[in-house]
Amino acid sequence: MARTILENIVIQQYKDQTFFSFCEYTSIRFFEILYFETGSGSIKINGKTVNYTPNSVFVFIPDDIYIVEAETATSTIAIKFLKSFFRNTSSQNQELPVNDWFRKIEEILNSESHELREMQFETTSDRSHLVSLVNMVATEYLNKQSHDIFIIQNSLSVILHLIARNIQYLNTSEVKEIKSSKIQQIINYIHSNIYNSDLLHTKNLAKEFHMADNYISEYFKKHTDVSLKKYIINYKLKLVETRLKYTDLQFSEIAIELGFTDSSHLNKTFQSYKGMTIGAYKASISV
């Protein structure tokens, strides 16, 4: 059952059961990884039903609701990051790479493929690595005598990296017809390097994707109906909204992290694109 070592992270482990009380955390869950070790049945996610089998891995984002309906005795491990984990209210979490974890999770939240919910992997080794790490975290976390925060911390970091990497693989391999795989590669590159403005300059993107400087913007707009510059700004503003919803970062901290000159520059850009100030948006989601 659940045991708290890392504040605001919950890990639940069930062995050979047919009933699961996962949904009690829905309203306060930010991100969740659900691994089915054994058993079979179905899982209803936001009203849609899919089957699960041994070694199935699912990911859930804020406000997802799911119900597991087991057909055979099922063993599961669930790793839940609660919304409060990223609000910097806990001194216990200060030594953890909280911001790095948040960046990996937001990459998943803003991916086109996160709605698949069940993870697909580029290689069998990636699935095996993730499963091994999930089991390691659960064993260490649920140890009644002691725990090694180093093992938990580093295992969670790699787990989130593996999920984000394979979400990118899905984006590229299951491209919609209106997009070329090259466009999706460019989008993946932008998402992965959104915190490094130098890498997102037109000249660098052109070099990275073997295009002429004066052609890559034209190519991007042709395939997406939005300019390269506007796409990058819109994606940054999505990340601003995510931070405003789920962290306690100051406007100035968000501005610096995402490459804006200062909070005034960020606020003007936000208002120009979103039609309201950052303060107004923050107030609207706090109601």
N, C-alpha and C positions, 0 to 999 in steps of 0.2 A: 504494500500500500504506500501512500504518499509519505515522504519524510522530508523535512526542510533542513538543508545544510547551507546551501547558497540561498540567501534571502531572496524571495520572489522568483525563484525557479523551483518548479515542482516536478518530481519524477515519480511516475507510478508504474508499478510492475505487477502484472496479473499472470498467474500460472493456471492453465487448464480450467478456465472459467467460461461461463456462457452469459454472464451479465457483467456490464461494465458501467461504472458511475463517472464517466468522463465529463459529462456536460455541466457539472457543477462549476467548472472554471470558465465557461464560455464568456461571461460578461467581463471577466478580468484577464482573459488570455490575449497576449499579443501575437505569439507565434508558437506553433506546436509541431513536433515530429512524432509520428505514431508508427511504430514498427510491429508488424505481426510476425512473431517467431514461428508459431505453429497454428494450426486450425484453419477453418474455412467458413465462409459465410458472406454476408453483404454489409455494406456500410452506406447509410443514407446521409448524403452531404447536401445541406440546403435544399432538401426535397428531391434530390436526384440519387438514384441507387446504383452502386457499382459493387462488384464482387472483390473480396480479398482472399488471398491464398498465402501459404507460408512464404516468408521473406518479402511480403508487400511492405512498402514504405509510403506513408502519406504525409503531406504537410498541410497545415491549416493556418489561416491568417485571422486577424481580428474579426469577430462577429460571425465566423463560420460556425454552423451548428451541425453536429453529426451524431448519429446513433449507430452503434454496432449491433448487428443482429447475427449472432453466431449460430451456425448450423452444427458445428462440432466444437468440442472443447478447444479453447483458444488461449494462447499465451501472448501477451503484448507488453511492450514498453512504451510509455509516453513521456516525452520531454517537453515541458511547457515553460515558456518564458512569459511571465505575467506582465501586464502593462506597467505596473509599478517598478519593475526591474530597471527600466531605462529612465527613470525619473530622478536618478542621482540622490535619492533620499536616504540611502543606506550606506553607513560607513563601512559595512562588511564588504560591499561591492567595489570599493574604491581601488582595490588592488587588481581587479579583473579588467580585461580588455573590453569594457562595456561598449565603447564607441565602435571598435572594430566589429564586434558582434552585431551591433545595430546596422552598420553599413552592409554587412553580408545579408542580413534579413531584409533590409529595405530593397536590396537588389532583387531578391526573390519576390517581394510584394509587388514591385513595379515591372515584373516580367510578364510577357504575354502568355507564358506557359504555366504560371502558378495556378491558374484555374483548373488545370488538369488534376490537381490535388494528389493523385497517385504519382510517385516519382518513377521516371524512366531513366535508365543509366546508359551512358555511352559505352561502358565496358562492364563486364561481369566483375572485374577486379574493384571498380569503384563501388559497386553494390556491396561486395564482400568487405571492403575496408570500412564502409559506413556502418554496416551491421556489426562488425567487430567492435567498433568504437562506441556504438550505442550500448552494447552489452557491457563494455568496460565501464562506461560512465554510470550505468545503472548499478553495477556491482559495487563500485567505489562509493557512490552516493548513498546507497542503501545499507552500507556497512554499519552495523549497530555499535561497533567498538570504536572505529576511527575512520577517517577518510583522508585522502591525499588531494588537496586542492590543486596541486600542480597537474595531476593526472586528469582531473575533471576539467580544469580550465583548458588545457591543451587539446584534449579530446573534443570538447565542444567547439573549439576554434576550427579544428579540421573537419568536423561534421558539417558545420555551416559552410565552410569553403567547398566541400564536396557537393553539397546540395546546390549552391549557387553556380558552380561550374557545370553541373549537369542540367540545370535549368537553361543555361546559355546554350548547351548542346541541343536541347530540345527546340529552342528558338530557331537555331540555324537549320536543323534537320527537318523540321516540320513547318517550313516557311509557307505562308499563305501565297496563293497564286499571284496576288498583286505585287508581291515583293520578290526581288531576286535574292539569292543567298548572299551575294556581295553586300547588298543593303543591310541584311540582318547582321552580317559580320561587322559592318560599320556601326550599327546601333549597339551591338554587344560591346564593341570597343569603347564607344562613348559612355555607356553605363559603367563599365569597369574602371574607367579613368576619369570619371566625372569630378574627382577631387584634385585632379592635376590639370589645371587650365592650359599649361604649356603643351601638353600632349593633344589637346583638342583644337589647337590652331589649325587653320585650313592647310597650311604648308606641311605640318606634321602628318595630318590625316591623309593628305595626298601621297606623301612618301610611304606611309604605312601600307596603303592599299594600291600602290603602284599606279597612280593617276596623276595627270597634270594638275598643277595648283588651280588653274582657272577652270577646271572641268569638274572637280569632285562636288562642288556646291551645286552646279547645274545637274549633275547625275543624281545627287541625293534628292533634290526637289522634284525631279522628273518621276522618281519612283515612290515618293512619299507625299507629294503635294504640299510639302512644308520646307522652308529653307533650312539649311544646316544650322545656321546660327539660331534660328527660332526654335528648332527642335532641342538644341542643347539648353537654351534658356527655359523652355517649357519643362524639360526633365529636371533641371535644377529646382524649379519651383514646385514640382511634385515632391521632391525631397524636402523642401522647406515645409510644405504642408504636413508631411509625415513627422517631421521634428516638432512642429507646433502641436500636433495631436498627441505624441507619445513621449516627449522628453520635456525637461524643464530648462532647456538651453535658452539663454538670452538671445534676443534678435541679433546683437552684435556678434555673438559666438557663431550663430548660424551663418551670418554674412561672411565671416572670415573663412569658415570651413568650406563654403561653396564658391569661394573666389570672387565675392562682391567686394567693392572698395570698403564699404562700411554699412552700418544698418540703414542709413539714409538712402544709399544707392540700392540696397535690397528692397526697401520699402517702395521706392519709386518704380522699380521694375515690377514688383509684385502688383502694385496698383494698376500699372499700365496693362499687364497681361490678364489680371484676375478681376479688375474692376472694383477692388476694395483694398484698403490698407491692411498691413499685416495685423495691426492691433484689432481691426474690425473682424478679420478672419478668426483670430485667436478667441475673441469674445463670442463669435457665433458657434464655435465648437465647444465652448465651455458651458453653454447653456444646458 
